[in-house]
């Protein structure tokens, strides 16, 4: 802890102490929206946050449903592919997630599965080939996995990881606020 304070927090404190405006803005932003609230309270923000995603993935592995997360991540990458690479990648994704003997078969309605398989088989693929399946998987994760995630050990561990630096910054904010107030008072004397 002492090393963290000296090596990590003290240089931050010194840098911010020189710039009252930056420090004030940082504290104001923290009080308006805690990092924890920003990262953890919607499925989209979990998928966009590397820190939250790590814990969510660990939770899904424990729940034996990590294939849903991997599919959504792969689908987002697929959407960005140039057209000439889409058919080959669509075949890989079908082998990975859609065929009944797939190692990471996703649980989606049969008609959506068949629509994807038909499109890939016919070669008529585009950036939205997996969009309906991705929406179905995200709905499933939101209504099922996400609810259990919010009360999981992994979520609690993430909360501790995110809140610890914020607690240090909050304590520094109080100390910095007192120092700045004293400096301001001394200037007016």
N, CA, C and O of each residue as an XYZ file, in Angstrom:
756
protein
N       0.830     -1.195      0.000
C       0.000      0.000      0.000
C       0.873      1.257      0.000
O       0.597      2.219     -0.717
N       1.932      1.231      0.818
C       2.809      2.391      0.900
C       3.447      2.677     -0.458
O       3.553      3.830     -0.876
N       3.876      1.597     -1.150
C       4.476      1.764     -2.478
C       3.452      2.342     -3.451
O       3.779      3.217     -4.252
N       2.203      1.849     -3.381
C       1.141      2.389     -4.237
C       0.948      3.869     -3.972
O       0.794      4.658     -4.904
N       0.956      4.239     -2.723
C       0.776      5.640     -2.362
C       1.918      6.488     -2.896
O       1.682      7.526     -3.514
N       3.156      6.058     -2.664
C       4.321      6.841     -3.063
C       4.538      6.804     -4.569
O       4.782      7.838     -5.190
N       4.449      5.606     -5.161
C       4.761      5.452     -6.581
C       3.609      5.847     -7.497
O       3.830      6.388     -8.581
N       2.406      5.583     -7.072
C       1.277      5.814     -7.959
C       0.458      7.037     -7.644
O       0.126      7.813     -8.541
N       0.130      7.220     -6.394
C      -0.799      8.274     -6.015
C      -0.101      9.614     -5.822
O      -0.622     10.647     -6.242
N       1.060      9.609     -5.198
C       1.745     10.870     -4.919
C       2.070     11.651     -6.191
O       1.802     12.852     -6.234
N       2.646     11.016     -7.252
C       2.888     11.780     -8.487
C       1.598     12.346     -9.081
O       1.586     13.460     -9.605
N       0.511     11.570     -8.996
C      -0.779     12.071     -9.474
C      -1.203     13.281     -8.655
O      -1.648     14.290     -9.203
N      -1.063     13.172     -7.353
C      -1.411     14.281     -6.469
C      -0.598     15.525     -6.819
O      -1.154     16.618     -6.937
N       0.707     15.365     -6.985
C       1.559     16.518     -7.290
C       1.189     17.154     -8.625
O       1.133     18.378     -8.752
N       0.938     16.301     -9.618
C       0.573     16.831    -10.939
C      -0.742     17.591    -10.870
O      -0.879     18.672    -11.442
N      -1.702     17.016    -10.169
C      -3.014     17.661    -10.101
C      -2.999     18.877     -9.177
O      -3.768     19.817     -9.375
N      -2.132     18.860     -8.177
C      -2.061     19.988     -7.259
C      -1.612     21.243     -7.995
O      -1.988     22.353     -7.618
N      -0.814     21.074     -9.038
C      -0.350     22.227     -9.819
C      -1.466     22.820    -10.668
O      -1.421     23.993    -11.040
N      -2.456     22.007    -10.965
C      -3.525     22.467    -11.857
C      -4.871     22.289    -11.163
O      -5.505     21.239    -11.266
N      -5.293     23.326    -10.461
C      -6.523     23.266     -9.674
C      -7.730     22.952    -10.554
O      -8.629     22.226    -10.129
N      -7.760     23.481    -11.760
C      -8.903     23.267    -12.649
C      -9.037     21.781    -13.008
O     -10.144     21.242    -12.982
N      -7.932     21.119    -13.339
C      -7.973     19.702    -13.689
C      -8.453     18.881    -12.512
O      -9.295     17.996    -12.666
N      -7.918     19.174    -11.333
C      -8.305     18.414    -10.145
C      -9.785     18.600     -9.841
O     -10.491     17.633     -9.553
N     -10.244     19.822     -9.903
C     -11.645     20.108     -9.623
C     -12.550     19.399    -10.623
O     -13.593     18.861    -10.250
N     -12.153     19.397    -11.886
C     -12.954     18.724    -12.912
C     -12.982     17.220    -12.677
O     -14.022     16.586    -12.851
N     -11.850     16.646    -12.284
C     -11.787     15.213    -12.018
C     -12.709     14.831    -10.869
O     -13.461     13.862    -10.973
N     -12.658     15.570     -9.798
C     -13.502     15.278     -8.638
C     -14.971     15.480     -8.989
O     -15.820     14.686     -8.582
N     -15.278     16.531     -9.738
C     -16.668     16.783    -10.121
C     -17.197     15.651    -10.996
O     -18.330     15.203    -10.820
N     -16.383     15.193    -11.932
C     -16.795     14.095    -12.806
C     -17.027     12.832    -11.988
O     -17.993     12.107    -12.223
N     -16.152     12.569    -11.035
C     -16.311     11.378    -10.203
C     -17.600     11.466     -9.372
O     -18.303     10.468     -9.216
N     -17.900     12.619     -8.857
C     -19.095     12.733     -8.027
C     -20.370     12.635     -8.863
O     -21.390     12.153     -8.371
N     -20.328     13.085    -10.121
C     -21.515     12.987    -10.981
C     -21.772     11.560    -11.435
O     -22.908     11.086    -11.403
N     -20.722     10.880    -11.856
C     -20.863      9.530    -12.406
C     -19.693      8.691    -11.919
O     -18.561      8.875    -12.368
N     -19.960      7.785    -11.016
C     -18.843      6.951    -10.582
C     -18.479      6.006    -11.713
O     -19.327      5.628    -12.521
N     -17.223      5.632    -11.763
C     -16.744      4.715    -12.781
C     -17.528      3.409    -12.719
O     -17.843      2.816    -13.751
N     -17.835      2.975    -11.528
C     -18.589      1.746    -11.343
C     -19.932      1.832    -12.078
O     -20.299      0.900    -12.793
N     -20.661      2.929    -11.916
C     -21.945      3.090    -12.593
C     -21.772      3.073    -14.101
O     -22.566      2.451    -14.807
N     -20.746      3.748    -14.604
C     -20.533      3.811    -16.045
C     -20.227      2.446    -16.633
O     -20.721      2.107    -17.709
N     -19.418      1.661    -15.938
C     -18.943      0.409    -16.511
C     -19.932     -0.733    -16.406
O     -19.994     -1.572    -17.304
N     -20.687     -0.786    -15.364
C     -21.282     -2.054    -15.009
C     -22.786     -2.149    -15.131
O     -23.332     -3.229    -14.905
N     -23.468     -1.116    -15.467
C     -24.913     -1.158    -15.325
C     -25.686     -1.361    -16.609
O     -26.913     -1.271    -16.597
N     -25.023     -1.628    -17.703
C     -25.733     -2.052    -18.909
C     -24.896     -3.086    -19.634
O     -23.672     -3.108    -19.506
N     -25.548     -3.927    -20.381
C     -24.838     -4.964    -21.138
C     -23.876     -4.320    -22.139
O     -22.749     -4.789    -22.297
N     -24.307     -3.252    -22.817
C     -23.435     -2.606    -23.803
C     -22.155     -2.079    -23.178
O     -21.077     -2.223    -23.755
N     -22.265     -1.471    -22.005
C     -21.056     -0.931    -21.398
C     -20.137     -2.041    -20.915
O     -18.918     -1.866    -20.908
N     -20.683     -3.166    -20.515
C     -19.839     -4.301    -20.147
C     -19.070     -4.775    -21.376
O     -17.873     -5.050    -21.296
N     -19.751     -4.870    -22.498
C     -19.106     -5.351    -23.717
C     -18.052     -4.377    -24.229
O     -17.138     -4.784    -24.946
N     -18.162     -3.101    -23.875
C     -17.207     -2.088    -24.339
C     -16.062     -1.856    -23.371
O     -15.076     -1.220    -23.745
N     -16.151     -2.340    -22.158
C     -15.127     -2.088    -21.151
C     -14.215     -3.290    -20.988
O     -14.679     -4.353    -20.575
N     -12.919     -3.156    -21.303
C     -12.007     -4.294    -21.149
C     -11.961     -4.837    -19.716
O     -11.853     -6.048    -19.521
N     -12.042     -3.969    -18.727
C     -11.983     -4.408    -17.336
C     -13.236     -5.203    -16.987
O     -13.136     -6.316    -16.471
N     -14.399     -4.651    -17.259
C     -15.656     -5.345    -16.952
C     -15.787     -6.614    -17.778
O     -16.280     -7.631    -17.290
N     -15.349     -6.554    -19.018
C     -15.453     -7.707    -19.912
C     -14.659     -8.903    -19.382
O     -15.101    -10.046    -19.498
N     -13.502     -8.640    -18.808
C     -12.671     -9.714    -18.245
C     -13.438    -10.479    -17.162
O     -13.434    -11.710    -17.142
N     -14.086     -9.747    -16.274
C     -14.834    -10.384    -15.189
C     -16.116    -11.046    -15.696
O     -16.502    -12.114    -15.221
N     -16.766    -10.408    -16.657
C     -17.986    -10.979    -17.224
C     -17.658    -12.283    -17.957
O     -18.405    -13.256    -17.853
N     -16.557    -12.308    -18.690
C     -16.134    -13.520    -19.384
C     -15.856    -14.642    -18.379
O     -16.261    -15.785    -18.590
N     -15.170    -14.315    -17.299
C     -14.892    -15.320    -16.260
C     -16.209    -15.877    -15.697
O     -16.342    -17.082    -15.484
N     -17.173    -14.987    -15.460
C     -18.482    -15.420    -14.971
C     -19.155    -16.353    -15.975
O     -19.671    -17.403    -15.593
N     -19.154    -15.980    -17.251
C     -19.801    -16.806    -18.272
C     -19.099    -18.156    -18.429
O     -19.753    -19.161    -18.709
N     -17.791    -18.190    -18.254
C     -17.079    -19.471    -18.302
C     -17.568    -20.375    -17.172
O     -17.823    -21.562    -17.375
N     -17.690    -19.805    -16.003
C     -18.166    -20.587    -14.863
C     -19.604    -21.075    -15.090
O     -19.977    -22.158    -14.637
N     -20.392    -20.278    -15.783
C     -21.792    -20.626    -16.058
C     -21.955    -21.498    -17.316
O     -23.073    -21.885    -17.656
N     -20.872    -21.802    -17.990
C     -20.890    -22.595    -19.221
C     -21.732    -21.942    -20.316
O     -22.472    -22.620    -21.029
N     -21.611    -20.613    -20.444
C     -22.323    -19.918    -21.519
C     -21.448    -18.850    -22.175
O     -21.959    -17.866    -22.708
N     -20.145    -19.044    -22.135
C     -19.219    -18.059    -22.684
C     -19.316    -17.967    -24.211
O     -18.893    -16.973    -24.800
N     -19.874    -19.005    -24.853
C     -20.017    -18.975    -26.310
C     -20.847    -17.770    -26.768
O     -20.623    -17.243    -27.857
N     -21.791    -17.340    -25.949
C     -22.612    -16.179    -26.312
C     -21.756    -14.924    -26.438
O     -21.882    -14.171    -27.404
N     -20.901    -14.711    -25.472
C     -20.006    -13.549    -25.505
C     -19.065    -13.629    -26.697
O     -18.892    -12.646    -27.418
N     -18.459    -14.785    -26.910
C     -17.519    -14.932    -28.024
C     -18.207    -14.693    -29.361
O     -17.627    -14.084    -30.260
N     -19.459    -15.177    -29.495
C     -20.185    -14.953    -30.741
C     -20.437    -13.466    -30.966
O     -20.204    -12.963    -32.065
N     -20.903    -12.766    -29.956
C     -21.185    -11.334    -30.110
C     -19.905    -10.578    -30.485
O     -19.935     -9.692    -31.338
N     -18.796    -10.925    -29.853
C     -17.527    -10.272    -30.192
C     -17.124    -10.580    -31.632
O     -16.702     -9.683    -32.362
N     -17.250    -11.835    -32.042
C     -16.902    -12.205    -33.414
C     -17.841    -11.553    -34.423
O     -17.411    -11.154    -35.506
N     -19.118    -11.443    -34.074
C     -20.078    -10.816    -34.989
C     -19.728     -9.342    -35.206
O     -19.851     -8.833    -36.320
N     -19.303     -8.673    -34.173
C     -18.919     -7.258    -34.313
C     -17.689     -7.113    -35.207
O     -17.598     -6.175    -35.999
N     -16.755     -8.034    -35.080
C     -15.575     -8.016    -35.963
C     -15.991     -8.320    -37.407
O     -15.504     -7.693    -38.348
N     -16.885     -9.278    -37.563
C     -17.365     -9.671    -38.884
C     -17.998     -8.481    -39.613
O     -17.739     -8.271    -40.798
N     -18.814     -7.716    -38.917
C     -19.490     -6.570    -39.532
C     -18.508     -5.601    -40.182
O     -18.840     -4.946    -41.170
N     -17.311     -5.511    -39.634
C     -16.322     -4.546    -40.121
C     -15.431     -5.099    -41.241
O     -14.606     -4.371    -41.793
N     -15.595     -6.368    -41.571
C     -14.747     -6.971    -42.599
C     -15.063     -6.413    -43.984
O     -16.207     -6.056    -44.263
N     -14.069     -6.338    -44.838
C     -14.344     -5.983    -46.235
C     -15.165     -7.101    -46.894
O     -15.035     -8.263    -46.510
N     -15.996     -6.769    -47.867
C     -16.894     -7.759    -48.487
C     -16.185     -9.016    -48.989
O     -16.738    -10.113    -48.904
N     -14.986     -8.869    -49.502
C     -14.293    -10.038    -50.063
C     -13.858    -11.055    -48.998
O     -13.506    -12.184    -49.340
N     -13.879    -10.675    -47.728
C     -13.501    -11.599    -46.652
C     -14.709    -12.167    -45.903
O     -14.567    -13.072    -45.080
N     -15.889    -11.634    -46.191
C     -17.059    -12.001    -45.400
C     -17.503    -13.448    -45.583
O     -17.854    -14.102    -44.601
N     -17.498    -13.964    -46.800
C     -17.984    -15.323    -47.011
C     -17.107    -16.339    -46.280
O     -17.619    -17.242    -45.619
N     -15.815    -16.194    -46.395
C     -14.911    -17.124    -45.717
C     -15.099    -17.062    -44.203
O     -15.163    -18.097    -43.540
N     -15.187    -15.845    -43.655
C     -15.368    -15.703    -42.205
C     -16.756    -16.188    -41.770
O     -16.904    -16.732    -40.675
N     -17.774    -15.994    -42.620
C     -19.120    -16.470    -42.299
C     -19.123    -17.997    -42.175
O     -19.790    -18.548    -41.299
N     -18.393    -18.664    -43.033
C     -18.297    -20.125    -42.947
C     -17.616    -20.555    -41.653
O     -18.049    -21.504    -40.999
N     -16.558    -19.856    -41.292
C     -15.857    -20.161    -40.039
C     -16.801    -19.969    -38.851
O     -16.847    -20.801    -37.945
N     -17.552    -18.868    -38.865
C     -18.476    -18.604    -37.758
C     -19.596    -19.646    -37.694
O     -20.019    -20.028    -36.603
N     -20.075    -20.103    -38.841
C     -21.110    -21.145    -38.826
C     -20.555    -22.434    -38.232
O     -21.216    -23.089    -37.427
N     -19.341    -22.793    -38.632
C     -18.721    -23.999    -38.064
C     -18.524    -23.860    -36.553
O     -18.646    -24.833    -35.808
N     -18.228    -22.672    -36.125
C     -17.911    -22.431    -34.720
C     -19.164    -22.301    -33.837
O     -19.169    -22.769    -32.699
N     -20.235    -21.660    -34.365
C     -21.381    -21.305    -33.513
C     -22.738    -21.854    -33.954
O     -23.644    -21.933    -33.125
N     -22.920    -22.238    -35.226
C     -24.264    -22.525    -35.732
C     -24.547    -23.985    -36.028
O     -25.685    -24.431    -35.884
N     -23.552    -24.727    -36.432
C     -23.776    -26.147    -36.720
C     -24.055    -26.893    -35.422
O     -23.542    -26.526    -34.365
N     -24.858    -27.926    -35.506
C     -25.280    -28.650    -34.290
C     -24.134    -29.358    -33.582
O     -24.256    -29.695    -32.404
N     -23.046    -29.586    -34.263
C     -21.883    -30.202    -33.621
C     -20.777    -29.171    -33.356
O     -19.620    -29.528    -33.135
N     -21.155    -27.892    -33.383
C     -20.183    -26.813    -33.170
C     -19.643    -26.851    -31.753
O     -20.380    -27.147    -30.813
N     -18.357    -26.553    -31.593
C     -17.785    -26.567    -30.238
C     -18.375    -25.485    -29.330
O     -18.408    -25.648    -28.110
N     -18.835    -24.393    -29.918
C     -19.399    -23.282    -29.149
C     -20.798    -22.939    -29.668
O     -21.119    -21.768    -29.872
N     -21.616    -23.954    -29.876
C     -22.948    -23.738    -30.443
C     -23.765    -22.792    -29.565
O     -23.879    -22.988    -28.355
N     -24.329    -21.764    -30.198
C     -25.142    -20.791    -29.471
C     -26.600    -21.247    -29.470
O     -27.038    -21.980    -30.357
N     -27.330    -20.805    -28.470
C     -28.726    -21.168    -28.299
C     -29.588    -20.036    -28.854
O     -29.822    -19.032    -28.181
N     -30.051    -20.211    -30.082
C     -30.909    -19.211    -30.724
C     -32.107    -19.928    -31.341
O     -32.067    -21.142    -31.538
N     -33.177    -19.184    -31.649
C     -34.331    -19.818    -32.295
C     -33.933    -20.505    -33.610
O     -33.073    -20.022    -34.347
N     -34.576    -21.633    -33.879
C     -34.259    -22.434    -35.057
C     -34.373    -21.679    -36.365
O     -33.572    -21.896    -37.274
N     -35.366    -20.786    -36.479
C     -35.545    -20.053    -37.741
C     -34.385    -19.081    -37.991
O     -33.933    -18.926    -39.126
N     -33.912    -18.438    -36.937
C     -32.761    -17.529    -37.090
C     -31.535    -18.339    -37.502
O     -30.800    -17.940    -38.405
N     -31.315    -19.474    -36.842
C     -30.187    -20.347    -37.187
C     -30.258    -20.750    -38.655
O     -29.263    -20.681    -39.376
N     -31.440    -21.170    -39.089
C     -31.603    -21.641    -40.468
C     -31.389    -20.504    -41.468
O     -30.789    -20.714    -42.522
N     -31.875    -19.300    -41.145
C     -31.669    -18.150    -42.045
C     -30.181    -17.880    -42.260
O     -29.749    -17.604    -43.379
N     -29.406    -17.959    -41.189
C     -27.960    -17.726    -41.296
C     -27.318    -18.834    -42.123
O     -26.549    -18.560    -43.044
N     -27.633    -20.076    -41.795
C     -27.040    -21.200    -42.523
C     -27.388    -21.145    -44.013
O     -26.535    -21.422    -44.856
N     -28.640    -20.788    -44.343
C     -29.056    -20.673    -45.742
C     -28.286    -19.561    -46.451
O     -27.834    -19.745    -47.581
N     -28.136    -18.423    -45.805
C     -27.420    -17.296    -46.417
C     -25.965    -17.667    -46.699
O     -25.430    -17.361    -47.765
N     -25.344    -18.317    -45.748
C     -23.937    -18.689    -45.922
C     -23.804    -19.774    -46.987
O     -22.904    -19.719    -47.826
N     -24.690    -20.747    -46.954
C     -24.656    -21.831    -47.945
C     -24.825    -21.288    -49.363
O     -24.168    -21.761    -50.291
N     -25.700    -20.298    -49.535
C     -25.949    -19.731    -50.865
C     -24.883    -18.710    -51.262
O     -24.808    -18.311    -52.424
N     -24.062    -18.289    -50.302
C     -23.020    -17.304    -50.598
C     -23.517    -15.874    -50.565
O     -22.779    -14.957    -50.924
N     -24.753    -15.664    -50.144
C     -25.334    -14.318    -50.071
C     -25.141    -13.750    -48.661
O     -26.064    -13.729    -47.847
N     -23.941    -13.301    -48.406
C     -23.627    -12.752    -47.091
C     -23.307    -11.268    -47.210
O     -22.927    -10.781    -48.274
N     -23.465    -10.575    -46.118
C     -23.145     -9.154    -46.029
C     -22.848     -8.813    -44.584
O     -22.802     -9.698    -43.730
N     -22.646     -7.540    -44.305
C     -22.295     -7.157    -42.936
C     -23.369     -7.501    -41.916
O     -23.075     -7.618    -40.726
N     -24.624     -7.666    -42.368
C     -25.719     -7.945    -41.430
C     -26.120     -9.423    -41.390
O     -27.174     -9.751    -40.845
N     -25.318    -10.305    -41.944
C     -25.647    -11.741    -41.987
C     -25.953    -12.298    -40.604
O     -26.870    -13.104    -40.449
N     -25.194    -11.877    -39.599
C     -25.356    -12.419    -38.247
C     -26.073    -11.453    -37.301
O     -26.158    -11.719    -36.102
N     -26.586    -10.344    -37.820
C     -27.165     -9.302    -36.968
C     -28.357     -9.806    -36.160
O     -28.436     -9.552    -34.958
N     -29.273    -10.509    -36.794
C     -30.450    -11.004    -36.080
C     -30.047    -12.016    -35.004
O     -30.593    -12.004    -33.900
N     -29.102    -12.879    -35.324
C     -28.615    -13.851    -34.342
C     -27.919    -13.133    -33.184
O     -28.087    -13.517    -32.027
N     -27.149    -12.103    -33.488
C     -26.464    -11.350    -32.444
C     -27.467    -10.666    -31.520
O     -27.293    -10.670    -30.301
N     -28.511    -10.082    -32.094
C     -29.551     -9.455    -31.263
C     -30.211    -10.486    -30.354
O     -30.483    -10.206    -29.187
N     -30.470    -11.676    -30.889
C     -31.090    -12.733    -30.080
C     -30.166    -13.155    -28.932
O     -30.632    -13.387    -27.816
N     -28.873    -13.256    -29.199
C     -27.921    -13.659    -28.166
C     -27.783    -12.560    -27.109
O     -27.723    -12.851    -25.915
N     -27.733    -11.303    -27.545
C     -27.633    -10.199    -26.578
C     -28.892    -10.138    -25.723
O     -28.806     -9.902    -24.518
N     -30.065    -10.347    -26.328
C     -31.306    -10.391    -25.539
C     -31.241    -11.505    -24.499
O     -31.617    -11.309    -23.344
N     -30.767    -12.662    -24.913
C     -30.644    -13.792    -23.993
C     -29.672    -13.460    -22.858
O     -29.976    -13.702    -21.690
N     -28.505    -12.908    -23.198
C     -27.547    -12.553    -22.156
C     -28.113    -11.491    -21.223
O     -27.900    -11.555    -20.013
N     -28.831    -10.517    -21.772
C     -29.388     -9.437    -20.959
C     -30.458     -9.964    -20.002
O     -30.492     -9.575    -18.835
N     -31.321    -10.835    -20.487
C     -32.415    -11.320    -19.635
C     -31.995    -12.465    -18.715
O     -32.669    -12.733    -17.721
N     -30.910    -13.132    -19.027
C     -30.539    -14.315    -18.256
C     -29.181    -14.131    -17.566
O     -29.124    -13.944    -16.351
N     -28.117    -14.182    -18.319
C     -26.764    -14.128    -17.745
C     -26.510    -12.831    -16.988
O     -25.948    -12.843    -15.893
N     -26.923    -11.724    -17.572
C     -26.653    -10.417    -16.959
C     -27.292    -10.305    -15.574
O     -26.675     -9.763    -14.657
N     -28.487    -10.796    -15.414
C     -29.171    -10.714    -14.109
C     -28.409    -11.493    -13.044
O     -28.274    -11.035    -11.910
N     -27.913    -12.669    -13.412
C     -27.128    -13.459    -12.450
C     -25.746    -12.830    -12.237
O     -25.198    -12.880    -11.136
N     -25.203    -12.251    -13.275
C     -23.899    -11.573    -13.184
C     -23.926    -10.454    -12.151
O     -22.957    -10.261    -11.417
N     -25.025     -9.722    -12.092
C     -25.109     -8.577    -11.191
C     -25.005     -8.972     -9.718
O     -24.690     -8.126     -8.881
N     -25.259    -10.224     -9.387
C     -25.145    -10.677     -8.003
C     -24.052    -11.746     -7.844
O     -24.032    -12.482     -6.857
N     -23.167    -11.818     -8.806
C     -22.137    -12.861     -8.808
C     -20.887    -12.443     -8.041
O     -20.674    -11.266     -7.751
N     -20.076    -13.432     -7.725
C     -18.781    -13.178     -7.083
C     -17.865    -12.392     -8.015
O     -17.095    -11.548     -7.556
N     -17.940    -12.657     -9.313
C     -17.106    -11.933    -10.286
C     -17.473    -10.454    -10.338
O     -16.595     -9.599    -10.444
N     -18.757    -10.153    -10.263
C     -19.201     -8.749    -10.262
C     -18.729     -8.061     -8.987
O     -18.285     -6.914     -9.030
N     -18.822     -8.751     -7.853
C     -18.359     -8.181     -6.587
C     -16.852     -7.922     -6.637
O     -16.374     -6.906     -6.132
N     -16.110     -8.845     -7.247
C     -14.657     -8.661     -7.384
C     -14.351     -7.458     -8.278
O     -13.448     -6.675     -7.982
N     -15.098     -7.314     -9.359
C     -14.923     -6.161    -10.235
C     -15.241     -4.866     -9.493
O     -14.512     -3.882     -9.612
N     -16.318     -4.871     -8.737
C     -16.675     -3.675     -7.958
C     -15.531     -3.268     -7.040
O     -15.201     -2.088     -6.929
N     -14.934     -4.251     -6.388
C     -13.803     -3.940     -5.496
C     -12.626     -3.381     -6.287
O     -11.985     -2.426     -5.849
N     -12.338     -3.961     -7.442
C     -11.214     -3.481     -8.257
C     -11.450     -2.056     -8.741
O     -10.531     -1.237     -8.751
N     -12.669     -1.767     -9.137
C     -12.989     -0.434     -9.659
C     -13.102      0.574     -8.525
O     -12.652      1.712     -8.660
N     -13.698      0.168     -7.408
C     -13.919      1.098     -6.309
C     -12.652      1.441     -5.539
O     -12.556      2.538     -4.988
N     -11.677      0.538     -5.482
C     -10.453      0.805     -4.712
C      -9.716      2.049     -5.214
O      -9.414      2.930     -4.409
N      -9.415      2.157     -6.520
C      -8.758      3.386     -6.979
C      -9.635      4.623     -6.798
O      -9.134      5.717     -6.541
N     -10.950      4.438     -6.933
C     -11.851      5.573     -6.764
C     -11.860      6.038     -5.310
O     -11.964      7.235     -5.040
N     -11.751      5.099     -4.379
C     -11.707      5.466     -2.960
C     -10.443      6.272     -2.671
O     -10.488      7.259     -1.937
N      -9.309      5.849     -3.249
C      -8.058      6.593     -3.065
C      -8.194      7.988     -3.661
O      -7.805      8.979     -3.044
N      -8.754      8.055     -4.874
C      -8.948      9.371     -5.497
C      -9.912     10.225     -4.680
O      -9.720     11.435     -4.552
N     -10.935      9.602     -4.135
C     -11.884     10.349     -3.307
C     -11.214     10.917     -2.068
O     -11.445     12.072     -1.711
N     -10.381     10.108     -1.407
C      -9.650     10.583     -0.228
C      -8.684     11.691     -0.618
O      -8.552     12.685      0.096
N      -8.017     11.523     -1.736
C      -7.125     12.585     -2.218
C      -7.915     13.845     -2.550
O      -7.453     14.966     -2.335
N      -9.115     13.634     -3.079
C      -9.957     14.784     -3.405
C     -10.305     15.591     -2.174
O     -10.273     16.821     -2.202
N     -10.640     14.902     -1.090
C     -10.932     15.609      0.153
C      -9.704     16.365      0.643
O      -9.789     17.538      1.005
N      -8.559     15.683      0.650
C      -7.318     16.332      1.099
C      -6.975     17.504      0.188
O      -6.604     18.580      0.657
N      -7.101     17.284     -1.115
C      -6.777     18.344     -2.070
C      -7.742     19.515     -1.907
O      -7.341     20.675     -1.999
N      -9.003     19.208     -1.665
C      -9.980     20.277     -1.461
C      -9.625     21.141     -0.268
O      -9.748     22.365     -0.329
N      -9.184     20.515      0.822
C      -8.767     21.273      2.003
C      -7.534     22.113      1.712
O      -7.456     23.271      2.124
N      -6.571     21.535      1.007
C      -5.347     22.275      0.671
C      -5.673     23.459     -0.226
O      -5.173     24.563     -0.011
N      -6.518     23.228     -1.238
C      -6.886     24.320     -2.147
C      -7.655     25.410     -1.416
O      -7.455     26.597     -1.676
N      -8.540     25.009     -0.496
C      -9.297     25.996      0.282
C      -8.359     26.809      1.161
O      -8.511     28.025      1.277
N      -7.392     26.145      1.779
C      -6.420     26.864      2.611
C      -5.585     27.819      1.770
O      -5.330     28.950      2.182
N      -5.156     27.366      0.583
C      -4.380     28.228     -0.317
C      -5.195     29.448     -0.736
O      -4.682     30.567     -0.768
N      -6.451     29.228     -1.053
C      -7.331     30.324     -1.482
C      -7.533     31.316     -0.333
O      -7.501     32.530     -0.535
N      -7.742     30.780      0.880
C      -7.917     31.626      2.047
C      -6.654     32.434      2.308
O      -6.724     33.618      2.638
N      -5.500     31.792      2.159
C      -4.225     32.485      2.397
C      -4.011     33.586      1.351
O      -3.432     34.625      1.668
N      -4.455     33.383      0.147
C      -4.300     34.401     -0.903
C      -5.165     35.617     -0.624
O      -4.793     36.732     -0.991
N      -6.307     35.429      0.014
C      -7.224     36.545      0.285
C      -6.871     37.299      1.540
O      -7.462     38.345      1.810
N      -5.932     36.806      2.312
C      -5.565     37.485      3.568
C      -4.700     38.654      3.319
O      -4.299     39.338      4.261
